[in-house]
């Protein structure tokens, strides 16, 4: 439950495809936005908290794994 209240980072994608990133992943905005647009994601929110990513149930397991792999390999969150 706390992951949804105080995430380390949050990636929000509007229905129009506009990507907004807050928290520790914010420095990777352009890289993440490009990848999300390549996937064609719309209307989703991904949260990062305590080293884990939380995806909406609307994303299939394959898309979740692709996002997880990309985020961990290309956008390692900085640790305070």
Secondary structure as the mmCIF struct_conf table of DSSP 4:
data_model
#
loop_
_struct_conf.conf_type_id
_struct_conf.id
_struct_conf.beg_label_comp_id
_struct_conf.beg_label_asym_id
_struct_conf.beg_label_seq_id
_struct_conf.end_label_comp_id
_struct_conf.end_label_asym_id
_struct_conf.end_label_seq_id
HELX_RH_AL_P HELX_RH_AL_P1 UNK A 2 UNK A 5
BEND BEND1 UNK A 6 UNK A 6
BEND BEND2 UNK A 8 UNK A 8
STRN STRN1 UNK A 9 UNK A 13
TURN_TY1_P TURN_TY1_P1 UNK A 15 UNK A 16
STRN STRN2 UNK A 19 UNK A 23
TURN_TY1_P TURN_TY1_P2 UNK A 24 UNK A 25
HELX_RH_3T_P HELX_RH_3T_P1 UNK A 26 UNK A 28
HELX_RH_AL_P HELX_RH_AL_P2 UNK A 29 UNK A 39
TURN_TY1_P TURN_TY1_P3 UNK A 40 UNK A 40
BEND BEND3 UNK A 43 UNK A 43
STRN STRN3 UNK A 44 UNK A 49
TURN_TY1_P TURN_TY1_P4 UNK A 50 UNK A 51
STRN STRN4 UNK A 52 UNK A 54
TURN_TY1_P TURN_TY1_P5 UNK A 57 UNK A 58
BEND BEND4 UNK A 59 UNK A 59
HELX_RH_AL_P HELX_RH_AL_P3 UNK A 61 UNK A 74
HELX_LH_PP_P HELX_LH_PP_P1 UNK A 76 UNK A 79
#
